[in-house]
Amino acid sequence: MASELPANNPETLAHVEKFWQGRKPHSPIYQFLLEDIQLTYASKGIVRARLLLSKNHINAHGGIHGSVSATLIDWVGGMAIAAWDNRVKTGVSTDIHISYQSSAKDGDWIEIEGNAGKVGGSLAFTTATIWKVVDDKPGPIVATGSHTKFVKV
Protein backbone atom coordinates (compact mmCIF):
# COMPACT_ATOMS: atom_id res chain seq x y z
CA MET A 1 0.00 0.00 0.00
CA ALA A 2 1.17 3.53 -0.72
CA SER A 3 2.60 5.57 2.12
CA GLU A 4 1.24 8.86 3.43
CA LEU A 5 2.84 11.80 1.68
CA PRO A 6 3.55 15.38 2.76
CA ALA A 7 1.13 17.94 1.38
CA ASN A 8 1.24 18.44 -2.38
CA ASN A 9 3.32 21.52 -3.21
CA PRO A 10 1.78 23.33 -6.21
CA GLU A 11 5.02 25.27 -6.91
CA THR A 12 7.11 22.09 -6.95
CA LEU A 13 4.52 20.32 -9.11
CA ALA A 14 4.55 23.26 -11.56
CA HIS A 15 8.36 23.16 -11.69
CA VAL A 16 8.46 19.40 -12.32
CA GLU A 17 5.76 19.68 -15.00
CA LYS A 18 7.68 22.47 -16.74
CA PHE A 19 10.92 20.46 -16.45
CA TRP A 20 9.19 17.40 -17.97
CA GLN A 21 7.66 19.37 -20.83
CA GLY A 22 11.09 20.81 -21.65
CA ARG A 23 12.81 17.43 -21.51
CA LYS A 24 10.25 15.28 -23.37
CA PRO A 25 10.90 16.69 -26.89
CA HIS A 26 14.56 15.66 -26.64
CA SER A 27 13.92 12.00 -25.82
CA PRO A 28 12.27 9.82 -28.48
CA ILE A 29 11.88 6.89 -26.05
CA TYR A 30 10.15 9.09 -23.48
CA GLN A 31 7.92 10.51 -26.24
CA PHE A 32 6.98 7.00 -27.36
CA LEU A 33 6.37 5.41 -23.96
CA LEU A 34 5.45 8.34 -21.72
CA GLU A 35 3.66 10.79 -24.01
CA ASP A 36 0.46 10.54 -21.93
CA ILE A 37 1.94 10.28 -18.42
CA GLN A 38 0.20 12.58 -15.95
CA LEU A 39 2.12 14.14 -13.08
CA THR A 40 -0.28 14.20 -10.13
CA TYR A 41 1.80 15.14 -7.07
CA ALA A 42 5.08 16.74 -6.06
CA SER A 43 6.78 17.83 -2.87
CA LYS A 44 10.46 18.12 -1.94
CA GLY A 45 12.11 15.09 -3.55
CA ILE A 46 8.88 13.16 -4.17
CA VAL A 47 6.76 12.90 -7.31
CA ARG A 48 3.81 10.79 -8.39
CA ALA A 49 2.36 10.19 -11.81
CA ARG A 50 -0.21 7.99 -13.51
CA LEU A 51 -0.12 6.24 -16.85
CA LEU A 52 -2.78 4.33 -18.76
CA LEU A 53 -1.11 1.28 -20.26
CA SER A 54 -1.57 0.66 -23.97
CA LYS A 55 -0.33 -1.96 -26.42
CA ASN A 56 2.94 0.00 -26.65
CA HIS A 57 3.68 -0.89 -23.00
CA ILE A 58 2.87 -4.61 -23.15
CA ASN A 59 5.06 -7.68 -23.75
CA ALA A 60 4.22 -10.82 -25.78
CA HIS A 61 2.58 -12.38 -22.69
CA GLY A 62 0.12 -9.49 -22.23
CA GLY A 63 1.78 -7.84 -19.22
CA ILE A 64 3.71 -4.62 -18.75
CA HIS A 65 7.10 -5.01 -20.45
CA GLY A 66 10.12 -5.03 -18.15
CA SER A 67 11.77 -2.34 -20.24
CA VAL A 68 8.77 -0.06 -19.64
CA SER A 69 9.12 -0.53 -15.88
CA ALA A 70 12.85 0.21 -16.19
CA THR A 71 12.14 3.36 -18.21
CA LEU A 72 9.62 4.49 -15.59
CA ILE A 73 12.10 3.95 -12.73
CA ASP A 74 14.70 5.95 -14.68
CA TRP A 75 12.21 8.72 -15.50
CA VAL A 76 10.69 9.10 -12.05
CA GLY A 77 14.13 9.17 -10.41
CA GLY A 78 15.01 12.20 -12.52
CA MET A 79 11.69 13.86 -11.74
CA ALA A 80 12.23 13.30 -8.00
CA ILE A 81 15.67 14.91 -8.25
CA ALA A 82 14.12 17.88 -10.08
CA ALA A 83 11.61 18.14 -7.20
CA TRP A 84 14.39 18.09 -4.58
CA ASP A 85 15.32 21.74 -5.00
CA ASN A 86 13.71 22.81 -8.29
CA ARG A 87 16.83 21.93 -10.24
CA VAL A 88 16.94 21.81 -14.01
CA LYS A 89 19.78 19.30 -14.36
CA THR A 90 19.12 15.84 -12.95
CA GLY A 91 22.37 14.09 -13.86
CA VAL A 92 23.20 10.82 -15.57
CA SER A 93 22.54 7.26 -14.41
CA THR A 94 25.30 5.32 -12.68
CA ASP A 95 23.16 2.32 -11.78
CA ILE A 96 19.59 1.15 -11.67
CA HIS A 97 18.06 -1.88 -9.95
CA ILE A 98 14.55 -3.24 -10.44
CA SER A 99 12.52 -5.94 -8.74
CA TYR A 100 9.51 -7.13 -10.73
CA GLN A 101 6.75 -8.28 -8.40
CA SER A 102 3.49 -8.54 -10.36
CA SER A 103 2.04 -7.25 -13.60
CA ALA A 104 -0.48 -4.96 -15.23
CA LYS A 105 -2.07 -5.20 -18.67
CA ASP A 106 -3.29 -3.09 -21.57
CA GLY A 107 -6.05 -0.80 -20.27
CA ASP A 108 -4.80 -0.78 -16.66
CA TRP A 109 -3.77 2.41 -14.94
CA ILE A 110 -0.50 2.39 -13.04
CA GLU A 111 0.80 4.86 -10.49
CA ILE A 112 4.49 5.64 -10.22
CA GLU A 113 6.21 7.25 -7.23
CA GLY A 114 9.78 8.47 -7.11
CA ASN A 115 11.55 9.49 -3.93
CA ALA A 116 14.93 11.24 -3.84
CA GLY A 117 16.27 10.03 -0.51
CA LYS A 118 19.50 12.01 -0.82
CA VAL A 119 20.77 14.51 -3.36
CA GLY A 120 24.38 15.38 -2.64
CA GLY A 121 27.16 17.29 -4.35
CA SER A 122 27.93 14.50 -6.82
CA LEU A 123 25.42 11.67 -6.39
CA ALA A 124 21.67 11.38 -5.95
CA PHE A 125 19.94 8.26 -4.65
CA THR A 126 16.33 7.59 -5.56
CA THR A 127 13.80 4.83 -5.01
CA ALA A 128 10.66 4.13 -7.00
CA THR A 129 7.48 2.10 -6.78
CA ILE A 130 5.05 1.23 -9.56
CA TRP A 131 1.56 0.14 -8.48
CA LYS A 132 -1.42 -1.10 -10.43
CA VAL A 133 -4.30 1.28 -9.68
CA VAL A 134 -7.36 -0.42 -8.17
CA ASP A 135 -10.48 1.56 -7.23
CA ASP A 136 -8.57 4.79 -7.97
CA LYS A 137 -5.90 3.94 -5.33
CA PRO A 138 -2.49 2.29 -5.54
CA GLY A 139 -3.05 -1.47 -5.36
CA PRO A 140 -0.63 -4.34 -5.90
CA ILE A 141 3.01 -3.41 -6.42
CA VAL A 142 4.14 -4.09 -9.99
CA ALA A 143 7.82 -3.20 -9.52
CA THR A 144 10.20 -1.40 -7.19
CA GLY A 145 13.57 0.04 -7.97
CA SER A 146 16.51 2.14 -6.95
CA HIS A 147 18.41 4.53 -9.15
CA THR A 148 21.68 6.36 -8.55
CA LYS A 149 22.65 9.37 -10.65
CA PHE A 150 25.78 11.44 -10.97
CA VAL A 151 24.54 15.01 -10.46
CA LYS A 152 27.67 17.12 -10.15
CA VAL A 153 27.30 20.08 -12.50
C-alpha positions in Angstrom: 0.0 0.0 0.0 1.2 3.5 -0.7 2.6 5.6 2.1 1.2 8.9 3.4 2.8 11.8 1.7 3.5 15.4 2.8 1.1 17.9 1.4 1.2 18.4 -2.4 3.3 21.5 -3.2 1.8 23.3 -6.2 5.0 25.3 -6.9 7.1 22.1 -7.0 4.5 20.3 -9.1 4.5 23.3 -11.6 8.4 23.2 -11.7 8.5 19.4 -12.3 5.8 19.7 -15.0 7.7 22.5 -16.7 10.9 20.5 -16.5 9.2 17.4 -18.0 7.7 19.4 -20.8 11.1 20.8 -21.6 12.8 17.4 -21.5 10.3 15.3 -23.4 10.9 16.7 -26.9 14.6 15.7 -26.6 13.9 12.0 -25.8 12.3 9.8 -28.5 11.9 6.9 -26.1 10.1 9.1 -23.5 7.9 10.5 -26.2 7.0 7.0 -27.4 6.4 5.4 -24.0 5.5 8.3 -21.7 3.7 10.8 -24.0 0.5 10.5 -21.9 1.9 10.3 -18.4 0.2 12.6 -16.0 2.1 14.1 -13.1 -0.3 14.2 -10.1 1.8 15.1 -7.1 5.1 16.7 -6.1 6.8 17.8 -2.9 10.5 18.1 -1.9 12.1 15.1 -3.6 8.9 13.2 -4.2 6.8 12.9 -7.3 3.8 10.8 -8.4 2.4 10.2 -11.8 -0.2 8.0 -13.5 -0.1 6.2 -16.9 -2.8 4.3 -18.8 -1.1 1.3 -20.3 -1.6 0.7 -24.0 -0.3 -2.0 -26.4 2.9 0.0 -26.7 3.7 -0.9 -23.0 2.9 -4.6 -23.1 5.1 -7.7 -23.8 4.2 -10.8 -25.8 2.6 -12.4 -22.7 0.1 -9.5 -22.2 1.8 -7.8 -19.2 3.7 -4.6 -18.8 7.1 -5.0 -20.5 10.1 -5.0 -18.2 11.8 -2.3 -20.2 8.8 -0.1 -19.6 9.1 -0.5 -15.9 12.9 0.2 -16.2 12.1 3.4 -18.2 9.6 4.5 -15.6 12.1 3.9 -12.7 14.7 6.0 -14.7 12.2 8.7 -15.5 10.7 9.1 -12.1 14.1 9.2 -10.4 15.0 12.2 -12.5 11.7 13.9 -11.7 12.2 13.3 -8.0 15.7 14.9 -8.2 14.1 17.9 -10.1 11.6 18.1 -7.2 14.4 18.1 -4.6 15.3 21.7 -5.0 13.7 22.8 -8.3 16.8 21.9 -10.2 16.9 21.8 -14.0 19.8 19.3 -14.4 19.1 15.8 -12.9 22.4 14.1 -13.9 23.2 10.8 -15.6 22.5 7.3 -14.4 25.3 5.3 -12.7 23.2 2.3 -11.8 19.6 1.1 -11.7 18.1 -1.9 -9.9 14.5 -3.2 -10.4 12.5 -5.9 -8.7 9.5 -7.1 -10.7 6.7 -8.3 -8.4 3.5 -8.5 -10.4 2.0 -7.3 -13.6 -0.5 -5.0 -15.2 -2.1 -5.2 -18.7 -3.3 -3.1 -21.6 -6.1 -0.8 -20.3 -4.8 -0.8 -16.7 -3.8 2.4 -14.9 -0.5 2.4 -13.0 0.8 4.9 -10.5 4.5 5.6 -10.2 6.2 7.3 -7.2 9.8 8.5 -7.1 11.5 9.5 -3.9 14.9 11.2 -3.8 16.3 10.0 -0.5 19.5 12.0 -0.8 20.8 14.5 -3.4 24.4 15.4 -2.6 27.2 17.3 -4.3 27.9 14.5 -6.8 25.4 11.7 -6.4 21.7 11.4 -6.0 19.9 8.3 -4.6 16.3 7.6 -5.6 13.8 4.8 -5.0 10.7 4.1 -7.0 7.5 2.1 -6.8 5.0 1.2 -9.6 1.6 0.1 -8.5 -1.4 -1.1 -10.4 -4.3 1.3 -9.7 -7.4 -0.4 -8.2 -10.5 1.6 -7.2 -8.6 4.8 -8.0 -5.9 3.9 -5.3 -2.5 2.3 -5.5 -3.1 -1.5 -5.4 -0.6 -4.3 -5.9 3.0 -3.4 -6.4 4.1 -4.1 -10.0 7.8 -3.2 -9.5 10.2 -1.4 -7.2 13.6 0.0 -8.0 16.5 2.1 -7.0 18.4 4.5 -9.1 21.7 6.4 -8.5 22.6 9.4 -10.6 25.8 11.4 -11.0 24.5 15.0 -10.5 27.7 17.1 -10.1 27.3 20.1 -12.5 
